[in-house]
Amino acid sequence: MTDILLRLFGEGRDLDALQMGARAVVVFILVLVMVRVAGRRSFGRRTSFDHVVAILLGAIVSRAIVGVSPFVPTIVAAFVLVLLHRALAWLNVVQPGLDALLNGRDRVLFENGRWHERELRRALIHREDVLEGVRLAGESTLDAFREVRLERSGRLSLQKRR
C-alpha cells in the first residue's frame, strides 16, 4: 500500500505530472474542507484580515502540491492557520474592540457637499479615486450623493441624496 501511495503522490521535489496532479486533487478537496471550517466570512467579506488568510493559505498549500515541503506537515500548518482565523473571527465578535484592530474602520470621505481632507489623507486616497467611484456608479458628479464612505473592505459606498 505504501508503495502505491508513493508511486501515486511521489516524495520530495522530484515529482512527475501525474504525482503533482494527484496532489492537486487531494489539496483541492482538503482546502474545500478548510474553507468550510473557516466559515463564509473568510472568503466573503474581503477585509485585510481575510485577505491575509487567503494569501497565506494559497502560499502554504501550493508547497504541498509541488513537493517543496513535506505534505502532511504543510497541510497541518494550513489547518492551523484556518483554525487561528476562525478563533480570531470568533474573538472579534465577542470582543468588539478587537474588530477595529483586525479590520480597521470605515471613513467618511465626502459628506453634504464637503470633502473630509483628514480622512482622505489617513486612508491614503485621492479625491480622483473617489470621483472614479462616482463615475463607476453611473454619475458624473458628486452632486447626486450625500455621503461617500471608504468601507473597511476598501470599497467605496455611495449614499444618494433623497
N, C-alpha and C positions, 0 to 999 in steps of 0.2 A: 504493500500500500504506500509506504514512504517513497519507494522508487517511482511509482506512478505520479504522486504529488510533485516530486522533484522534477520529473520529466515535464509535467504539465505547467508548473509555475516557475521552475528554474530556481537559481540561487545566486546571490551576488549581482554583479553588473553584467555578466555575460549572458544576457537573455536574448532569445530569438523572438521573432514577431508573434508566434503562437503563444509563447510564455507571457509576453507583455500584454497581449490581447486577453489572455485568461486572467491575469492580474487586474486588468482594467475592468473586466466584468465583475469580479469579486469586490473591488474597491467601489465601483458604482453602486452595487447593492448595499455595501456597508455604509457608504455616505448617505444613501437614501434613509437608512435606519437612523443615522446620526442627525439628519435634518429633522426627522420626526421627533427624535428625543429633544433636540434643541427647541422645537416649537415653531409655530408660524411666525412669531415675532422676528426670529433670527434673520430670515431672508425676505421679510415683507416690509418692514419699516424703513430699513436702509439708513439708519443713523451711523455715525462714525463708529460707534460701539459694535454695530452689526457688521459693518464693512471689515473691521479688523478680524473678526471671527471668520468671515468668508474668505478673506485673503490668506490667513494662516491655515485654514482648513485645506484650501487648494494646494498651498505650498507643501504641507505635510503629506497629504495623501499622494501627491504626484511622486514623491520619493519612493513610496511603496510600489507604485506601478513600474517605475524604471529601474528599480533594484539598487538605488543609491544607498538606501538604508535598509536594515533588516525589516521584513514585512510585519511581523506581529508587534514588535515594539513601536513601530511607526503608527500602526492602526490604534494601538492603545493610547499613544500620545494624542492622536486626533480625537478619540473618545473623551480623554481627559479635558481637552480644550472645549469640546461641546458641553460637557458637564459643568465646567467652570463658567461658561457663558450662561448656561441655564441657571446656575446658582446666583450669579451676579444679577441676572434679569429678575429673579425672584426677590433678591435683596433690594433691588431697585424699586420694586412695588411696595415692599413693607417699610422701606426707609426713604421717604421722598427726597431727603437732602442729597442722597446718592445720585438721584436722577440727573441733576444739573451737572454733576461731576462727570458722569459717564456719557451723557448725551448732549450736554450743552444746553442752551436755552434759545428760544426764538428771539428775534429782534425786529422791532418796528422800524422800517427804513424810511417810510413816507406815510404821512398822516394828515388828512384835512388840508391838502394843498401845501404842506410844508415838509421839506427834507429833514431827516434826523442825521446830521453830519457825523455826530459822535458814534452813532450806531453803525453807520456806513464804514467808518474807519475801523471800528472794533471788529466788524465782520470781514474786513478786507475786501469790500465790494465797491465797485464804482457805480456812479449814477447810470452810466451807459448800460451796465449789466441789468439794472432794474428796468430801464427802458426797453431793453431786448425782451425781457419777460412780459412787459406790457404788449409789445408787438406780437409776441407769440400767442398772447391771449386774444388776439384779434382786434386790438385797439391801437390807435396811432398816438394817443397822448395819455398822460396820467389823469386828465380831467374826469374820466369815467370812474375813477377809483377813489374811495375814501381812505383806504389803507393798503400799504404793501408791506408784507412781513416776510423776513427770511426765516423759514422754519428750521427746526433742529436737523432735519434731514438734508438741508442745503437747498431745498426748493423754495421758490417764491410763491407765496399765496397772495392773491389779489382780491380785495374786498370791494365790490362795486358800490357805488352810491345808490341810494334808494330813490 
